[in-house]
Amino acid sequence: MSTAKPFTRSACAVANSLDVVGDKWSLLVVRDLLHGKRTYGELAGSMERIPTNILADRLKRLEAAGIVQRTPYQQQPVRYAYTLTPKGCALGDVLLAFVRWGKKYIPGTLALNQGPASVTSEEPKASARRVRAKRE
């Protein structure tokens, strides 16, 4: 018995991938998480200035898709740190392909060098200390 759910448009891998991360903002959120951003405030402060209502929606959608996980790091009020799951980390190859294509075919574009493209489960405060240490 098959457990696969029916596809909305088709069984095309590209179409179905775009249904999950093909909007204007989702891959930028993934990019920022790959570069070490962890908190809502850090994500909201990205240079593209994602509107906060859209950021909240994208984080919920990415979490529902198993791409992002959130972990509380503060209880009063509750605040969350966001990290990529292994499924989310695998999107790094997709982003790298976009970087290569953009640098080759869109004059003036460059790859952002915001930090290491590694994903850890450190809490946000540790990440901020690491960034300050690098600047000094």
Chimera marker file (.cmm) of the C-alpha trace (Angstrom):
<marker_set name="trace">
<marker id="1" x="0.000" y="0.000" z="0.000" r="1" g="1" b="0" radius="0.5"/>
<marker id="2" x="1.450" y="3.395" z="-0.967" r="1" g="1" b="0" radius="0.5"/>
<marker id="3" x="1.828" y="6.070" z="1.711" r="1" g="1" b="0" radius="0.5"/>
<marker id="4" x="2.747" y="8.862" z="-0.708" r="1" g="1" b="0" radius="0.5"/>
<marker id="5" x="0.321" y="11.759" z="-0.756" r="1" g="1" b="0" radius="0.5"/>
<marker id="6" x="-1.081" y="12.990" z="-4.071" r="1" g="1" b="0" radius="0.5"/>
<marker id="7" x="0.740" y="15.916" z="-5.642" r="1" g="1" b="0" radius="0.5"/>
<marker id="8" x="-0.957" y="19.256" z="-6.087" r="1" g="1" b="0" radius="0.5"/>
<marker id="9" x="0.378" y="20.011" z="-9.563" r="1" g="1" b="0" radius="0.5"/>
<marker id="10" x="2.446" y="17.047" z="-10.689" r="1" g="1" b="0" radius="0.5"/>
<marker id="11" x="5.069" y="14.599" z="-9.501" r="1" g="1" b="0" radius="0.5"/>
<marker id="12" x="7.819" y="16.871" z="-10.872" r="1" g="1" b="0" radius="0.5"/>
<marker id="13" x="10.598" y="17.287" z="-8.282" r="1" g="1" b="0" radius="0.5"/>
<marker id="14" x="11.188" y="20.911" z="-9.311" r="1" g="1" b="0" radius="0.5"/>
<marker id="15" x="7.513" y="21.842" z="-8.983" r="1" g="1" b="0" radius="0.5"/>
<marker id="16" x="7.211" y="20.164" z="-5.596" r="1" g="1" b="0" radius="0.5"/>
<marker id="17" x="10.438" y="21.703" z="-4.288" r="1" g="1" b="0" radius="0.5"/>
<marker id="18" x="9.191" y="25.121" z="-5.360" r="1" g="1" b="0" radius="0.5"/>
<marker id="19" x="5.959" y="24.489" z="-3.456" r="1" g="1" b="0" radius="0.5"/>
<marker id="20" x="8.061" y="24.187" z="-0.284" r="1" g="1" b="0" radius="0.5"/>
<marker id="21" x="10.816" y="26.823" z="-0.732" r="1" g="1" b="0" radius="0.5"/>
<marker id="22" x="10.055" y="28.633" z="-3.981" r="1" g="1" b="0" radius="0.5"/>
<marker id="23" x="8.687" y="31.902" z="-2.631" r="1" g="1" b="0" radius="0.5"/>
<marker id="24" x="10.611" y="35.163" z="-2.453" r="1" g="1" b="0" radius="0.5"/>
<marker id="25" x="11.845" y="34.732" z="1.133" r="1" g="1" b="0" radius="0.5"/>
<marker id="26" x="12.271" y="31.104" z="2.238" r="1" g="1" b="0" radius="0.5"/>
<marker id="27" x="15.707" y="30.458" z="0.748" r="1" g="1" b="0" radius="0.5"/>
<marker id="28" x="16.949" y="33.768" z="2.162" r="1" g="1" b="0" radius="0.5"/>
<marker id="29" x="15.911" y="32.591" z="5.632" r="1" g="1" b="0" radius="0.5"/>
<marker id="30" x="17.761" y="29.317" z="4.997" r="1" g="1" b="0" radius="0.5"/>
<marker id="31" x="20.798" y="31.299" z="3.786" r="1" g="1" b="0" radius="0.5"/>
<marker id="32" x="20.853" y="33.347" z="6.986" r="1" g="1" b="0" radius="0.5"/>
<marker id="33" x="20.529" y="30.256" z="9.164" r="1" g="1" b="0" radius="0.5"/>
<marker id="34" x="23.425" y="28.662" z="7.276" r="1" g="1" b="0" radius="0.5"/>
<marker id="35" x="25.472" y="31.785" z="8.031" r="1" g="1" b="0" radius="0.5"/>
<marker id="36" x="24.869" y="31.542" z="11.768" r="1" g="1" b="0" radius="0.5"/>
<marker id="37" x="21.832" y="33.680" z="12.443" r="1" g="1" b="0" radius="0.5"/>
<marker id="38" x="19.623" y="32.048" z="15.077" r="1" g="1" b="0" radius="0.5"/>
<marker id="39" x="17.078" y="34.436" z="16.548" r="1" g="1" b="0" radius="0.5"/>
<marker id="40" x="14.020" y="36.098" z="15.096" r="1" g="1" b="0" radius="0.5"/>
<marker id="41" x="15.683" y="39.496" z="15.578" r="1" g="1" b="0" radius="0.5"/>
<marker id="42" x="18.820" y="38.411" z="13.739" r="1" g="1" b="0" radius="0.5"/>
<marker id="43" x="16.759" y="37.045" z="10.863" r="1" g="1" b="0" radius="0.5"/>
<marker id="44" x="14.602" y="40.185" z="10.736" r="1" g="1" b="0" radius="0.5"/>
<marker id="45" x="17.755" y="42.311" z="10.564" r="1" g="1" b="0" radius="0.5"/>
<marker id="46" x="18.961" y="40.832" z="7.273" r="1" g="1" b="0" radius="0.5"/>
<marker id="47" x="19.823" y="43.303" z="4.544" r="1" g="1" b="0" radius="0.5"/>
<marker id="48" x="16.743" y="42.380" z="2.502" r="1" g="1" b="0" radius="0.5"/>
<marker id="49" x="14.508" y="43.589" z="5.365" r="1" g="1" b="0" radius="0.5"/>
<marker id="50" x="11.912" y="40.838" z="5.294" r="1" g="1" b="0" radius="0.5"/>
<marker id="51" x="8.642" y="42.157" z="6.782" r="1" g="1" b="0" radius="0.5"/>
<marker id="52" x="8.122" y="40.660" z="10.242" r="1" g="1" b="0" radius="0.5"/>
<marker id="53" x="4.728" y="39.159" z="9.444" r="1" g="1" b="0" radius="0.5"/>
<marker id="54" x="6.210" y="37.357" z="6.431" r="1" g="1" b="0" radius="0.5"/>
<marker id="55" x="9.237" y="36.191" z="8.442" r="1" g="1" b="0" radius="0.5"/>
<marker id="56" x="6.948" y="34.689" z="11.091" r="1" g="1" b="0" radius="0.5"/>
<marker id="57" x="4.928" y="32.937" z="8.380" r="1" g="1" b="0" radius="0.5"/>
<marker id="58" x="8.024" y="31.583" z="6.586" r="1" g="1" b="0" radius="0.5"/>
<marker id="59" x="9.521" y="30.249" z="9.818" r="1" g="1" b="0" radius="0.5"/>
<marker id="60" x="6.252" y="28.427" z="10.570" r="1" g="1" b="0" radius="0.5"/>
<marker id="61" x="6.101" y="27.013" z="7.033" r="1" g="1" b="0" radius="0.5"/>
<marker id="62" x="9.733" y="25.927" z="7.077" r="1" g="1" b="0" radius="0.5"/>
<marker id="63" x="9.230" y="24.289" z="10.468" r="1" g="1" b="0" radius="0.5"/>
<marker id="64" x="6.106" y="22.475" z="9.227" r="1" g="1" b="0" radius="0.5"/>
<marker id="65" x="8.114" y="21.239" z="6.215" r="1" g="1" b="0" radius="0.5"/>
<marker id="66" x="10.840" y="19.843" z="8.490" r="1" g="1" b="0" radius="0.5"/>
<marker id="67" x="13.469" y="22.317" z="7.267" r="1" g="1" b="0" radius="0.5"/>
<marker id="68" x="13.766" y="24.414" z="10.433" r="1" g="1" b="0" radius="0.5"/>
<marker id="69" x="13.408" y="23.541" z="14.079" r="1" g="1" b="0" radius="0.5"/>
<marker id="70" x="12.897" y="25.965" z="16.926" r="1" g="1" b="0" radius="0.5"/>
<marker id="71" x="14.106" y="25.596" z="20.486" r="1" g="1" b="0" radius="0.5"/>
<marker id="72" x="13.201" y="27.901" z="23.367" r="1" g="1" b="0" radius="0.5"/>
<marker id="73" x="16.226" y="29.686" z="24.830" r="1" g="1" b="0" radius="0.5"/>
<marker id="74" x="14.295" y="32.053" z="27.121" r="1" g="1" b="0" radius="0.5"/>
<marker id="75" x="11.162" y="31.366" z="29.151" r="1" g="1" b="0" radius="0.5"/>
<marker id="76" x="9.850" y="34.801" z="30.243" r="1" g="1" b="0" radius="0.5"/>
<marker id="77" x="8.800" y="35.743" z="27.581" r="1" g="1" b="0" radius="0.5"/>
<marker id="78" x="9.357" y="32.638" z="25.509" r="1" g="1" b="0" radius="0.5"/>
<marker id="79" x="11.878" y="33.242" z="22.755" r="1" g="1" b="0" radius="0.5"/>
<marker id="80" x="13.159" y="30.733" z="20.261" r="1" g="1" b="0" radius="0.5"/>
<marker id="81" x="16.394" y="29.924" z="18.510" r="1" g="1" b="0" radius="0.5"/>
<marker id="82" x="16.002" y="28.592" z="14.988" r="1" g="1" b="0" radius="0.5"/>
<marker id="83" x="18.291" y="25.993" z="13.443" r="1" g="1" b="0" radius="0.5"/>
<marker id="84" x="18.253" y="23.975" z="10.270" r="1" g="1" b="0" radius="0.5"/>
<marker id="85" x="17.447" y="20.293" z="10.350" r="1" g="1" b="0" radius="0.5"/>
<marker id="86" x="19.541" y="17.920" z="8.203" r="1" g="1" b="0" radius="0.5"/>
<marker id="87" x="16.853" y="18.370" z="5.527" r="1" g="1" b="0" radius="0.5"/>
<marker id="88" x="17.344" y="22.143" z="5.756" r="1" g="1" b="0" radius="0.5"/>
<marker id="89" x="21.138" y="21.883" z="5.699" r="1" g="1" b="0" radius="0.5"/>
<marker id="90" x="20.878" y="19.960" z="2.435" r="1" g="1" b="0" radius="0.5"/>
<marker id="91" x="19.515" y="23.146" z="0.849" r="1" g="1" b="0" radius="0.5"/>
<marker id="92" x="23.032" y="24.577" z="1.145" r="1" g="1" b="0" radius="0.5"/>
<marker id="93" x="23.906" y="22.841" z="-2.122" r="1" g="1" b="0" radius="0.5"/>
<marker id="94" x="20.926" y="24.526" z="-3.784" r="1" g="1" b="0" radius="0.5"/>
<marker id="95" x="22.017" y="27.924" z="-2.503" r="1" g="1" b="0" radius="0.5"/>
<marker id="96" x="25.583" y="27.328" z="-3.662" r="1" g="1" b="0" radius="0.5"/>
<marker id="97" x="24.251" y="26.584" z="-7.146" r="1" g="1" b="0" radius="0.5"/>
<marker id="98" x="22.342" y="29.901" z="-7.056" r="1" g="1" b="0" radius="0.5"/>
<marker id="99" x="25.532" y="31.711" z="-5.988" r="1" g="1" b="0" radius="0.5"/>
<marker id="100" x="27.521" y="30.199" z="-8.840" r="1" g="1" b="0" radius="0.5"/>
<marker id="101" x="24.820" y="30.967" z="-11.386" r="1" g="1" b="0" radius="0.5"/>
<marker id="102" x="24.268" y="34.523" z="-10.130" r="1" g="1" b="0" radius="0.5"/>
<marker id="103" x="27.967" y="35.363" z="-10.093" r="1" g="1" b="0" radius="0.5"/>
<marker id="104" x="28.337" y="34.038" z="-13.641" r="1" g="1" b="0" radius="0.5"/>
<marker id="105" x="25.235" y="35.551" z="-15.263" r="1" g="1" b="0" radius="0.5"/>
<marker id="106" x="24.198" y="38.594" z="-13.198" r="1" g="1" b="0" radius="0.5"/>
<marker id="107" x="26.856" y="41.320" z="-13.359" r="1" g="1" b="0" radius="0.5"/>
<marker id="108" x="27.781" y="42.869" z="-10.026" r="1" g="1" b="0" radius="0.5"/>
<marker id="109" x="26.450" y="40.086" z="-7.815" r="1" g="1" b="0" radius="0.5"/>
<marker id="110" x="28.588" y="38.441" z="-5.207" r="1" g="1" b="0" radius="0.5"/>
<marker id="111" x="28.424" y="35.786" z="-2.541" r="1" g="1" b="0" radius="0.5"/>
<marker id="112" x="27.743" y="37.125" z="0.916" r="1" g="1" b="0" radius="0.5"/>
<marker id="113" x="30.486" y="36.276" z="3.352" r="1" g="1" b="0" radius="0.5"/>
<marker id="114" x="28.613" y="36.607" z="6.624" r="1" g="1" b="0" radius="0.5"/>
<marker id="115" x="30.414" y="33.845" z="8.436" r="1" g="1" b="0" radius="0.5"/>
<marker id="116" x="30.885" y="30.112" z="8.422" r="1" g="1" b="0" radius="0.5"/>
<marker id="117" x="28.395" y="28.106" z="6.437" r="1" g="1" b="0" radius="0.5"/>
<marker id="118" x="28.214" y="25.476" z="9.131" r="1" g="1" b="0" radius="0.5"/>
<marker id="119" x="25.187" y="24.651" z="11.191" r="1" g="1" b="0" radius="0.5"/>
<marker id="120" x="25.462" y="24.087" z="14.900" r="1" g="1" b="0" radius="0.5"/>
<marker id="121" x="22.920" y="23.861" z="17.662" r="1" g="1" b="0" radius="0.5"/>
<marker id="122" x="24.555" y="26.570" z="19.766" r="1" g="1" b="0" radius="0.5"/>
<marker id="123" x="22.341" y="29.026" z="21.598" r="1" g="1" b="0" radius="0.5"/>
<marker id="124" x="22.131" y="32.552" z="20.173" r="1" g="1" b="0" radius="0.5"/>
<marker id="125" x="24.266" y="34.166" z="22.889" r="1" g="1" b="0" radius="0.5"/>
<marker id="126" x="27.188" y="31.855" z="22.112" r="1" g="1" b="0" radius="0.5"/>
<marker id="127" x="26.860" y="32.723" z="18.447" r="1" g="1" b="0" radius="0.5"/>
<marker id="128" x="26.953" y="36.449" z="19.233" r="1" g="1" b="0" radius="0.5"/>
<marker id="129" x="30.114" y="35.971" z="21.336" r="1" g="1" b="0" radius="0.5"/>
<marker id="130" x="31.753" y="34.100" z="18.471" r="1" g="1" b="0" radius="0.5"/>
<marker id="131" x="30.952" y="36.945" z="16.055" r="1" g="1" b="0" radius="0.5"/>
<marker id="132" x="32.326" y="39.586" z="18.447" r="1" g="1" b="0" radius="0.5"/>
<marker id="133" x="35.505" y="37.553" z="18.943" r="1" g="1" b="0" radius="0.5"/>
<marker id="134" x="36.058" y="37.387" z="15.180" r="1" g="1" b="0" radius="0.5"/>
<marker id="135" x="35.712" y="41.165" z="14.829" r="1" g="1" b="0" radius="0.5"/>
<marker id="136" x="38.328" y="41.889" z="17.503" r="1" g="1" b="0" radius="0.5"/>
<link id1="1" id2="2" r="1" g="1" b="0" radius="0.2"/>
<link id1="2" id2="3" r="1" g="1" b="0" radius="0.2"/>
<link id1="3" id2="4" r="1" g="1" b="0" radius="0.2"/>
<link id1="4" id2="5" r="1" g="1" b="0" radius="0.2"/>
<link id1="5" id2="6" r="1" g="1" b="0" radius="0.2"/>
<link id1="6" id2="7" r="1" g="1" b="0" radius="0.2"/>
<link id1="7" id2="8" r="1" g="1" b="0" radius="0.2"/>
<link id1="8" id2="9" r="1" g="1" b="0" radius="0.2"/>
<link id1="9" id2="10" r="1" g="1" b="0" radius="0.2"/>
<link id1="10" id2="11" r="1" g="1" b="0" radius="0.2"/>
<link id1="11" id2="12" r="1" g="1" b="0" radius="0.2"/>
<link id1="12" id2="13" r="1" g="1" b="0" radius="0.2"/>
<link id1="13" id2="14" r="1" g="1" b="0" radius="0.2"/>
<link id1="14" id2="15" r="1" g="1" b="0" radius="0.2"/>
<link id1="15" id2="16" r="1" g="1" b="0" radius="0.2"/>
<link id1="16" id2="17" r="1" g="1" b="0" radius="0.2"/>
<link id1="17" id2="18" r="1" g="1" b="0" radius="0.2"/>
<link id1="18" id2="19" r="1" g="1" b="0" radius="0.2"/>
<link id1="19" id2="20" r="1" g="1" b="0" radius="0.2"/>
<link id1="20" id2="21" r="1" g="1" b="0" radius="0.2"/>
<link id1="21" id2="22" r="1" g="1" b="0" radius="0.2"/>
<link id1="22" id2="23" r="1" g="1" b="0" radius="0.2"/>
<link id1="23" id2="24" r="1" g="1" b="0" radius="0.2"/>
<link id1="24" id2="25" r="1" g="1" b="0" radius="0.2"/>
<link id1="25" id2="26" r="1" g="1" b="0" radius="0.2"/>
<link id1="26" id2="27" r="1" g="1" b="0" radius="0.2"/>
<link id1="27" id2="28" r="1" g="1" b="0" radius="0.2"/>
<link id1="28" id2="29" r="1" g="1" b="0" radius="0.2"/>
<link id1="29" id2="30" r="1" g="1" b="0" radius="0.2"/>
<link id1="30" id2="31" r="1" g="1" b="0" radius="0.2"/>
<link id1="31" id2="32" r="1" g="1" b="0" radius="0.2"/>
<link id1="32" id2="33" r="1" g="1" b="0" radius="0.2"/>
<link id1="33" id2="34" r="1" g="1" b="0" radius="0.2"/>
<link id1="34" id2="35" r="1" g="1" b="0" radius="0.2"/>
<link id1="35" id2="36" r="1" g="1" b="0" radius="0.2"/>
<link id1="36" id2="37" r="1" g="1" b="0" radius="0.2"/>
<link id1="37" id2="38" r="1" g="1" b="0" radius="0.2"/>
<link id1="38" id2="39" r="1" g="1" b="0" radius="0.2"/>
<link id1="39" id2="40" r="1" g="1" b="0" radius="0.2"/>
<link id1="40" id2="41" r="1" g="1" b="0" radius="0.2"/>
<link id1="41" id2="42" r="1" g="1" b="0" radius="0.2"/>
<link id1="42" id2="43" r="1" g="1" b="0" radius="0.2"/>
<link id1="43" id2="44" r="1" g="1" b="0" radius="0.2"/>
<link id1="44" id2="45" r="1" g="1" b="0" radius="0.2"/>
<link id1="45" id2="46" r="1" g="1" b="0" radius="0.2"/>
<link id1="46" id2="47" r="1" g="1" b="0" radius="0.2"/>
<link id1="47" id2="48" r="1" g="1" b="0" radius="0.2"/>
<link id1="48" id2="49" r="1" g="1" b="0" radius="0.2"/>
<link id1="49" id2="50" r="1" g="1" b="0" radius="0.2"/>
<link id1="50" id2="51" r="1" g="1" b="0" radius="0.2"/>
<link id1="51" id2="52" r="1" g="1" b="0" radius="0.2"/>
<link id1="52" id2="53" r="1" g="1" b="0" radius="0.2"/>
<link id1="53" id2="54" r="1" g="1" b="0" radius="0.2"/>
<link id1="54" id2="55" r="1" g="1" b="0" radius="0.2"/>
<link id1="55" id2="56" r="1" g="1" b="0" radius="0.2"/>
<link id1="56" id2="57" r="1" g="1" b="0" radius="0.2"/>
<link id1="57" id2="58" r="1" g="1" b="0" radius="0.2"/>
<link id1="58" id2="59" r="1" g="1" b="0" radius="0.2"/>
<link id1="59" id2="60" r="1" g="1" b="0" radius="0.2"/>
<link id1="60" id2="61" r="1" g="1" b="0" radius="0.2"/>
<link id1="61" id2="62" r="1" g="1" b="0" radius="0.2"/>
<link id1="62" id2="63" r="1" g="1" b="0" radius="0.2"/>
<link id1="63" id2="64" r="1" g="1" b="0" radius="0.2"/>
<link id1="64" id2="65" r="1" g="1" b="0" radius="0.2"/>
<link id1="65" id2="66" r="1" g="1" b="0" radius="0.2"/>
<link id1="66" id2="67" r="1" g="1" b="0" radius="0.2"/>
<link id1="67" id2="68" r="1" g="1" b="0" radius="0.2"/>
<link id1="68" id2="69" r="1" g="1" b="0" radius="0.2"/>
<link id1="69" id2="70" r="1" g="1" b="0" radius="0.2"/>
<link id1="70" id2="71" r="1" g="1" b="0" radius="0.2"/>
<link id1="71" id2="72" r="1" g="1" b="0" radius="0.2"/>
<link id1="72" id2="73" r="1" g="1" b="0" radius="0.2"/>
<link id1="73" id2="74" r="1" g="1" b="0" radius="0.2"/>
<link id1="74" id2="75" r="1" g="1" b="0" radius="0.2"/>
<link id1="75" id2="76" r="1" g="1" b="0" radius="0.2"/>
<link id1="76" id2="77" r="1" g="1" b="0" radius="0.2"/>
<link id1="77" id2="78" r="1" g="1" b="0" radius="0.2"/>
<link id1="78" id2="79" r="1" g="1" b="0" radius="0.2"/>
<link id1="79" id2="80" r="1" g="1" b="0" radius="0.2"/>
<link id1="80" id2="81" r="1" g="1" b="0" radius="0.2"/>
<link id1="81" id2="82" r="1" g="1" b="0" radius="0.2"/>
<link id1="82" id2="83" r="1" g="1" b="0" radius="0.2"/>
<link id1="83" id2="84" r="1" g="1" b="0" radius="0.2"/>
<link id1="84" id2="85" r="1" g="1" b="0" radius="0.2"/>
<link id1="85" id2="86" r="1" g="1" b="0" radius="0.2"/>
<link id1="86" id2="87" r="1" g="1" b="0" radius="0.2"/>
<link id1="87" id2="88" r="1" g="1" b="0" radius="0.2"/>
<link id1="88" id2="89" r="1" g="1" b="0" radius="0.2"/>
<link id1="89" id2="90" r="1" g="1" b="0" radius="0.2"/>
<link id1="90" id2="91" r="1" g="1" b="0" radius="0.2"/>
<link id1="91" id2="92" r="1" g="1" b="0" radius="0.2"/>
<link id1="92" id2="93" r="1" g="1" b="0" radius="0.2"/>
<link id1="93" id2="94" r="1" g="1" b="0" radius="0.2"/>
<link id1="94" id2="95" r="1" g="1" b="0" radius="0.2"/>
<link id1="95" id2="96" r="1" g="1" b="0" radius="0.2"/>
<link id1="96" id2="97" r="1" g="1" b="0" radius="0.2"/>
<link id1="97" id2="98" r="1" g="1" b="0" radius="0.2"/>
<link id1="98" id2="99" r="1" g="1" b="0" radius="0.2"/>
<link id1="99" id2="100" r="1" g="1" b="0" radius="0.2"/>
<link id1="100" id2="101" r="1" g="1" b="0" radius="0.2"/>
<link id1="101" id2="102" r="1" g="1" b="0" radius="0.2"/>
<link id1="102" id2="103" r="1" g="1" b="0" radius="0.2"/>
<link id1="103" id2="104" r="1" g="1" b="0" radius="0.2"/>
<link id1="104" id2="105" r="1" g="1" b="0" radius="0.2"/>
<link id1="105" id2="106" r="1" g="1" b="0" radius="0.2"/>
<link id1="106" id2="107" r="1" g="1" b="0" radius="0.2"/>
<link id1="107" id2="108" r="1" g="1" b="0" radius="0.2"/>
<link id1="108" id2="109" r="1" g="1" b="0" radius="0.2"/>
<link id1="109" id2="110" r="1" g="1" b="0" radius="0.2"/>
<link id1="110" id2="111" r="1" g="1" b="0" radius="0.2"/>
<link id1="111" id2="112" r="1" g="1" b="0" radius="0.2"/>
<link id1="112" id2="113" r="1" g="1" b="0" radius="0.2"/>
<link id1="113" id2="114" r="1" g="1" b="0" radius="0.2"/>
<link id1="114" id2="115" r="1" g="1" b="0" radius="0.2"/>
<link id1="115" id2="116" r="1" g="1" b="0" radius="0.2"/>
<link id1="116" id2="117" r="1" g="1" b="0" radius="0.2"/>
<link id1="117" id2="118" r="1" g="1" b="0" radius="0.2"/>
<link id1="118" id2="119" r="1" g="1" b="0" radius="0.2"/>
<link id1="119" id2="120" r="1" g="1" b="0" radius="0.2"/>
<link id1="120" id2="121" r="1" g="1" b="0" radius="0.2"/>
<link id1="121" id2="122" r="1" g="1" b="0" radius="0.2"/>
<link id1="122" id2="123" r="1" g="1" b="0" radius="0.2"/>
<link id1="123" id2="124" r="1" g="1" b="0" radius="0.2"/>
<link id1="124" id2="125" r="1" g="1" b="0" radius="0.2"/>
<link id1="125" id2="126" r="1" g="1" b="0" radius="0.2"/>
<link id1="126" id2="127" r="1" g="1" b="0" radius="0.2"/>
<link id1="127" id2="128" r="1" g="1" b="0" radius="0.2"/>
<link id1="128" id2="129" r="1" g="1" b="0" radius="0.2"/>
<link id1="129" id2="130" r="1" g="1" b="0" radius="0.2"/>
<link id1="130" id2="131" r="1" g="1" b="0" radius="0.2"/>
<link id1="131" id2="132" r="1" g="1" b="0" radius="0.2"/>
<link id1="132" id2="133" r="1" g="1" b="0" radius="0.2"/>
<link id1="133" id2="134" r="1" g="1" b="0" radius="0.2"/>
<link id1="134" id2="135" r="1" g="1" b="0" radius="0.2"/>
<link id1="135" id2="136" r="1" g="1" b="0" radius="0.2"/>
</marker_set>
